[in-house]
Amino acid sequence: MPVDLETLYPKLVNLLLDPVFVVDESGNIVFVSDACEALLGYTASEMIGTLIFDYLNPDDRERTYAEANRVMQGQAHTNFENRYLHKEGHAVHILCYGPRAGQKTTGCELAWPAM
């Protein structure tokens, strides 16, 4: 029996403990793994279709815009830390990594909060 990878892939991603966001070139969230709810307090249905930048700490937005532009110009990014806003209002430190523009996946890992 053939395996339907398109159906299987989201199920596998949702087994990961690390959150996974897939964002289009306009910054719209098109996929959110189940782990994001535990991290940020939002369900996938609340986040999909919204702008990823809406969840960023305002102090990190300019720096994050610049990093997103680097990625869109074909540069991979690694070890990029910024703060997202939890649904309850507190900051969540996230260490992100991602491929160059044109590749299909990106991801974020939880970073230790800065003390």
Phi, psi and omega per residue, in radians:
M1 nan 2.208 -3.140
P2 -1.193 2.606 3.109
V3 -1.650 2.262 3.097
D4 -1.548 1.644 -3.072
L5 -1.123 -0.569 3.127
E6 -1.114 -0.579 3.101
T7 -1.422 -0.647 -3.082
L8 -1.283 -0.660 -3.037
Y9 -0.941 -0.914 3.133
P10 -1.067 -0.590 3.117
K11 -1.151 -0.714 3.111
L12 -1.157 -0.758 3.133
V13 -1.052 -0.651 -3.122
N14 -1.274 -0.145 3.032
L15 -1.451 -0.306 -3.131
L16 -1.202 2.517 3.060
L17 -1.417 -0.443 3.067
D18 -1.366 2.432 3.091
P19 -1.255 2.570 3.086
V20 -2.237 2.203 3.033
F21 -1.998 2.415 2.943
V22 -2.045 2.177 -3.035
V23 -2.173 2.364 3.113
D24 -1.408 3.117 -3.053
E25 -1.161 -0.237 3.087
S26 -1.635 -0.027 -3.130
G27 1.587 0.088 3.110
N28 -1.390 2.367 3.104
I29 -1.350 2.180 -3.131
V30 -1.956 -0.285 3.066
F31 -2.663 2.454 3.075
V32 -2.397 2.257 3.105
S33 -1.362 2.842 -3.117
D34 -1.063 -0.501 -3.117
A35 -1.120 -0.355 -3.139
C36 -1.130 -0.563 -3.132
E37 -1.138 -0.726 3.108
A38 -1.137 -0.579 -3.091
L39 -1.404 -0.798 -3.007
L40 -1.965 -0.186 3.101
G41 1.517 -0.065 3.136
Y42 -1.775 2.485 3.017
T43 -1.359 2.832 3.098
A44 -1.013 -0.717 -3.099
S45 -1.164 -0.463 3.071
E46 -1.293 -0.544 -3.041
M47 -1.603 -0.618 -3.087
I48 -1.093 2.289 -3.130
G49 1.612 -0.077 3.093
T50 -1.801 2.954 3.134
L51 -1.465 2.307 3.106
I52 -1.018 -0.581 -3.095
F53 -1.171 -0.349 3.099
D54 -1.171 -0.332 -3.093
Y55 -1.724 0.002 -3.123
L56 -1.490 2.559 2.980
N57 -1.053 2.290 -3.103
P58 -0.939 -0.570 3.136
D59 -1.215 -0.286 -3.113
D60 -1.793 -0.077 -3.019
R61 -1.129 -0.832 -3.098
E62 -1.054 -0.785 3.133
R63 -1.121 -0.657 -3.136
T64 -1.264 -0.670 3.050
Y65 -1.005 -0.791 -3.132
A66 -1.087 -0.728 3.125
E67 -1.159 -0.712 3.111
A68 -1.081 -0.685 3.093
N69 -1.116 -0.674 3.074
R70 -1.043 -0.766 -3.137
V71 -1.128 -0.734 -3.132
M72 -1.163 -0.356 3.078
Q73 -1.550 0.111 3.032
G74 1.750 0.160 3.134
Q75 -1.755 2.319 3.049
A76 -1.260 2.711 3.038
H77 -2.217 2.486 3.122
T78 -2.393 2.651 3.060
N79 0.940 0.778 3.103
F80 -1.775 1.964 -3.102
E81 -1.810 2.342 2.989
N82 -2.545 3.056 -3.079
R83 -1.939 2.232 3.040
Y84 -1.777 2.786 3.136
L85 -1.753 2.156 3.051
H86 -1.208 2.705 3.131
K87 -0.967 -0.541 3.132
E88 -1.473 -0.020 3.015
G89 1.827 -0.253 -3.120
H90 -1.500 2.783 -3.113
A91 -1.372 2.499 3.035
V92 -2.178 2.076 -3.138
H93 -1.420 2.204 -3.117
I94 -2.254 2.340 3.055
L95 -1.748 2.042 -3.054
C96 -1.866 2.679 3.016
Y97 -2.515 2.700 -3.126
G98 -2.891 2.835 3.137
P99 -1.442 3.064 3.012
R100 -1.162 2.760 3.072
A101 -0.991 2.495 -3.136
G102 1.722 -0.345 3.023
Q103 -1.508 2.817 -2.918
K104 -1.614 -0.294 -3.018
T105 -2.132 2.717 3.002
T106 -2.598 2.875 -3.121
G107 -2.758 2.913 3.079
C108 -2.369 2.542 3.047
E109 -2.121 2.579 3.081
L110 -1.189 2.293 3.076
A111 -1.794 2.723 3.063
W112 -1.151 2.336 3.125
P113 -1.044 2.466 3.078
A114 -1.229 2.386 -3.118
M115 -1.826 nan nan
